[in-house]
Amino acid sequence: MPTYKTGNGTNNSVLESWESVSSALLSTSRTKLSVPGIVLACVSLVVMPVLSRAKKRVGRELGSAAMNADAKQTDFCVYLSLILLVGLVLNAVAGWWWADPVAALIMVPIVEKEGLAGVKGEVCCSSFPEANRPN
């Protein structure tokens, strides 16, 4: 993969993500059925919301901004698992080989937004103001 000199790592990750997915879309090889991927995405869609609720409860009880931030990241895992599942199922059921790379493209702005917020040091859990106060 070529290295781009853009001035910061965030731009590199965007370009690398785009290059990876666009090469998958332009490839002559087709994505194969991934039963383990479908199963794992389904398990994630069941387990992650339960885990997120538990983390939010513990975060509130402890007044922990870190635990609340982790709960929010778990919520993002749910969204990403759903996008993944849609891509894999469209490939499996409709034979749309390109649905998996398109699903990956849809994930890029979500991941990039979270990455930028983390690099900027933005507080992610404003819905838990009691957890964001200094101890």
C-alpha positions as a LaTeX table, in Angstrom:
\begin{tabular}{lrrr}
\hline
Residue & $x$ (\AA) & $y$ (\AA) & $z$ (\AA) \\
\hline
Met1 & 0.00 & 0.00 & 0.00 \\
Pro2 & 1.45 & 3.43 & $-0.84$ \\
Thr3 & 2.30 & 5.87 & 1.91 \\
Tyr4 & 0.71 & 9.29 & 1.67 \\
Lys5 & 2.39 & 12.31 & 3.20 \\
Thr6 & $-0.56$ & 14.29 & 4.47 \\
Gly7 & 0.65 & 15.87 & 7.66 \\
Asn8 & $-1.25$ & 13.76 & 10.16 \\
Gly9 & $-2.18$ & 10.17 & 10.91 \\
Thr10 & $-5.91$ & 10.77 & 10.61 \\
Asn11 & $-5.66$ & 11.62 & 6.92 \\
Asn12 & $-3.50$ & 8.56 & 6.40 \\
Ser13 & $-6.13$ & 6.31 & 7.92 \\
Val14 & $-8.84$ & 7.79 & 5.71 \\
Leu15 & $-6.74$ & 7.32 & 2.60 \\
Glu16 & $-5.72$ & 3.80 & 3.57 \\
Ser17 & $-9.33$ & 2.85 & 4.31 \\
Trp18 & $-10.47$ & 4.26 & 0.99 \\
Glu19 & $-7.70$ & 2.51 & $-0.90$ \\
Ser20 & $-8.46$ & $-0.84$ & 0.73 \\
Val21 & $-12.17$ & $-0.70$ & 0.10 \\
Ser22 & $-11.97$ & 0.78 & $-3.39$ \\
Ser23 & $-9.49$ & $-1.91$ & $-4.42$ \\
Ala24 & $-11.94$ & $-4.52$ & $-3.11$ \\
Leu25 & $-14.74$ & $-2.95$ & $-5.15$ \\
Leu26 & $-12.63$ & $-2.80$ & $-8.30$ \\
Ser27 & $-11.21$ & $-6.29$ & $-7.87$ \\
Thr28 & $-12.22$ & $-9.04$ & $-10.27$ \\
Ser29 & $-12.39$ & $-11.56$ & $-7.42$ \\
Arg30 & $-15.68$ & $-11.92$ & $-5.59$ \\
Thr31 & $-16.30$ & $-11.96$ & $-1.85$ \\
Lys32 & $-17.11$ & $-15.44$ & $-0.58$ \\
Leu33 & $-19.90$ & $-16.44$ & 1.77 \\
Ser34 & $-18.83$ & $-16.03$ & 5.41 \\
Val35 & $-21.02$ & $-18.08$ & 7.70 \\
Pro36 & $-18.68$ & $-17.51$ & 10.68 \\
Gly37 & $-18.84$ & $-13.76$ & 10.00 \\
Ile38 & $-22.64$ & $-13.80$ & 9.94 \\
Val39 & $-22.78$ & $-15.83$ & 13.16 \\
Leu40 & $-20.27$ & $-13.57$ & 14.92 \\
Ala41 & $-22.15$ & $-10.42$ & 13.83 \\
Cys42 & $-25.43$ & $-11.92$ & 15.11 \\
Val43 & $-23.84$ & $-12.83$ & 18.45 \\
Ser44 & $-22.43$ & $-9.30$ & 18.71 \\
Leu45 & $-25.87$ & $-7.81$ & 18.07 \\
Val46 & $-27.25$ & $-9.81$ & 21.00 \\
Val47 & $-24.35$ & $-9.51$ & 23.46 \\
Met48 & $-23.11$ & $-5.94$ & 22.89 \\
Pro49 & $-26.34$ & $-4.08$ & 23.82 \\
Val50 & $-26.57$ & $-6.09$ & 27.06 \\
Leu51 & $-22.92$ & $-5.38$ & 27.81 \\
Ser52 & $-23.39$ & $-1.68$ & 27.05 \\
Arg53 & $-26.35$ & $-1.40$ & 29.43 \\
Ala54 & $-24.35$ & $-3.11$ & 32.17 \\
Lys55 & $-21.38$ & $-0.78$ & 31.60 \\
Lys56 & $-23.66$ & 2.27 & 31.72 \\
Arg57 & $-25.18$ & 1.07 & 35.00 \\
Val58 & $-21.75$ & 0.48 & 36.54 \\
Gly59 & $-20.52$ & 3.83 & 35.18 \\
Arg60 & $-23.43$ & 5.66 & 36.81 \\
Glu61 & $-22.99$ & 3.81 & 40.11 \\
Leu62 & $-19.27$ & 4.51 & 40.23 \\
Gly63 & $-19.46$ & 7.98 & 38.68 \\
Ser64 & $-16.84$ & 6.78 & 36.21 \\
Ala65 & $-16.39$ & 8.75 & 32.99 \\
Ala66 & $-14.06$ & 6.01 & 31.74 \\
Met67 & $-16.72$ & 3.32 & 32.15 \\
Asn68 & $-19.33$ & 5.53 & 30.48 \\
Ala69 & $-16.94$ & 6.17 & 27.59 \\
Asp70 & $-16.37$ & 2.44 & 27.28 \\
Ala71 & $-20.14$ & 1.89 & 27.22 \\
Lys72 & $-20.45$ & 4.39 & 24.38 \\
Gln73 & $-17.73$ & 2.58 & 22.45 \\
Thr74 & $-19.65$ & $-0.65$ & 22.97 \\
Asp75 & $-22.70$ & 1.08 & 21.44 \\
Phe76 & $-20.58$ & 1.88 & 18.38 \\
Cys77 & $-19.64$ & $-1.81$ & 18.19 \\
Val78 & $-23.36$ & $-2.58$ & 17.90 \\
Tyr79 & $-23.75$ & $-0.14$ & 15.00 \\
Leu80 & $-20.69$ & $-1.52$ & 13.24 \\
Ser81 & $-21.86$ & $-5.12$ & 13.77 \\
Leu82 & $-25.22$ & $-4.25$ & 12.22 \\
Ile83 & $-23.56$ & $-2.69$ & 9.17 \\
Leu84 & $-21.29$ & $-5.72$ & 8.87 \\
Leu85 & $-24.23$ & $-8.12$ & 9.12 \\
Val86 & $-26.19$ & $-6.29$ & 6.42 \\
Gly87 & $-23.21$ & $-6.50$ & 4.04 \\
Leu88 & $-22.60$ & $-10.19$ & 4.74 \\
Val89 & $-26.27$ & $-11.16$ & 4.46 \\
Leu90 & $-26.73$ & $-9.25$ & 1.19 \\
Asn91 & $-23.75$ & $-11.13$ & $-0.19$ \\
Ala92 & $-25.06$ & $-14.49$ & 1.06 \\
Val93 & $-28.74$ & $-14.09$ & 0.13 \\
Ala94 & $-28.75$ & $-11.83$ & $-2.91$ \\
Gly95 & $-25.28$ & $-12.69$ & $-4.23$ \\
Trp96 & $-24.24$ & $-9.04$ & $-4.07$ \\
Trp97 & $-20.49$ & $-9.58$ & $-3.71$ \\
Trp98 & $-19.94$ & $-5.82$ & $-3.49$ \\
Ala99 & $-22.19$ & $-5.38$ & $-0.42$ \\
Asp100 & $-19.41$ & $-6.34$ & 2.01 \\
Pro101 & $-16.90$ & $-3.73$ & 0.70 \\
Val102 & $-19.69$ & $-1.13$ & 0.59 \\
Ala103 & $-20.53$ & $-1.94$ & 4.21 \\
Ala104 & $-16.86$ & $-1.34$ & 5.05 \\
Leu105 & $-17.05$ & 2.03 & 3.27 \\
Ile106 & $-20.09$ & 2.96 & 5.33 \\
Met107 & $-18.10$ & 2.19 & 8.49 \\
Val108 & $-15.22$ & 4.52 & 7.58 \\
Pro109 & $-16.87$ & 7.85 & 8.52 \\
Ile110 & $-18.19$ & 6.39 & 11.79 \\
Val111 & $-14.78$ & 5.11 & 12.82 \\
Glu112 & $-13.07$ & 8.26 & 11.58 \\
Lys113 & $-15.42$ & 10.54 & 13.56 \\
Glu114 & $-14.72$ & 8.62 & 16.75 \\
Gly115 & $-11.00$ & 8.60 & 16.06 \\
Leu116 & $-10.92$ & 12.35 & 15.49 \\
Ala117 & $-12.90$ & 12.98 & 18.67 \\
Gly118 & $-10.45$ & 10.85 & 20.61 \\
Val119 & $-7.41$ & 12.60 & 19.14 \\
Lys120 & $-8.94$ & 15.99 & 19.96 \\
Gly121 & $-9.67$ & 14.83 & 23.50 \\
Glu122 & $-13.39$ & 15.52 & 23.22 \\
Val123 & $-15.56$ & 14.23 & 26.05 \\
Cys124 & $-17.85$ & 11.58 & 24.67 \\
Cys125 & $-20.26$ & 11.11 & 27.53 \\
Ser126 & $-22.04$ & 14.40 & 28.02 \\
Ser127 & $-25.21$ & 12.43 & 28.76 \\
Phe128 & $-23.55$ & 11.42 & 32.04 \\
Pro129 & $-22.60$ & 14.82 & 33.52 \\
Glu130 & $-22.19$ & 13.36 & 37.01 \\
Ala131 & $-19.46$ & 11.06 & 35.67 \\
Asn132 & $-17.56$ & 13.89 & 34.01 \\
Arg133 & $-17.06$ & 15.94 & 37.16 \\
Pro134 & $-13.63$ & 15.91 & 38.80 \\
Asn135 & $-13.33$ & 13.47 & 41.72 \\
\hline
\end{tabular}
